[in-house]
Amino acid sequence: ARCEPGAALLNYSIRYKNAGGVVARSELLPFANDLEAMDHGRAGSGHNAIIEVWKGEHLIVRLFGVDSRGPTTPGFK
């Protein structure tokens, strides 16, 4: 995380969910601000249907990544 020297890092929970809303995995990571945490979540949006970024008990953003309701095989139509 990028932050000014001496600035406190805040812990964020990044939850990666399938299309049914079930958590596949989660991470607890320190970031300097909400934007950095959201950027990290966006980076994982190509692999999961739903990504949630939480700060404490507050949902910061819910991102929608891959549409896992259908086939994900490249070239399949």
N, C-alpha and C positions, 0 to 999 in steps of 0.2 A: 504494500500500500504506500502511496505517495503522500507524505504530509510534512508539515513544517517541523523542524527540530524542536523537540519538547512538547509537541502536540500529542494529546491522548488519542489512542486508537479505540474505537468502539467495536464491540463484538456483534456480529450479524450472523443469523442462521440462514443458510441457503438450502432450500428444500426442493429436491428434484422429484417430480411425481409423474406417474403414468397417466394415460387418458382418463382412467377411472378415478383419479385423485389420490391414489395410494402412493405414499412416499417410497421411492426406490432407494434413495440415499439422501443424506444431508451432510452439510458442512457447517462448522462453527468457526468463523474466521474474523480477524480484526481488519477493519477498514477505517480510513480517516473520515469518511462521510457517506451519506446515502448513495450519491452518484457512483462512487467507486464500487460499492456493493452491488448496485444494479448492473453496472458494466460487467462485473464478474458473472452475475447470473445470466446476462445476455450471451456471454461466451458459451454457456452450456445449453443454450436454447436449441441448438441443432441436434441434440441427442435425447431430449426429453419433451414430453407433451406439455407439461406445466412446470414452471420454475417460480417459486415464491421466495422473496427476500424479506426477512423479518428482522426487526431491531427490538429485542426484548419481546414483549407481547403484542407489538404493533406490526401489522403487515404493511410494508413499504410499497411493494409492487408485486403483481402477479403477471408473469410473462408466459405467453403461449408459444411453444416451440414447434417441434415436428407434429404433424397430424398423425397420431399413431392408431387412428381408427381403421386405416386401410393398409395395404401392403407398402412396405418401405424399400422394396427391392429396386435398385436403380434401373430405369428403363421400362419398368412394368407399367402398363396402362390399362 
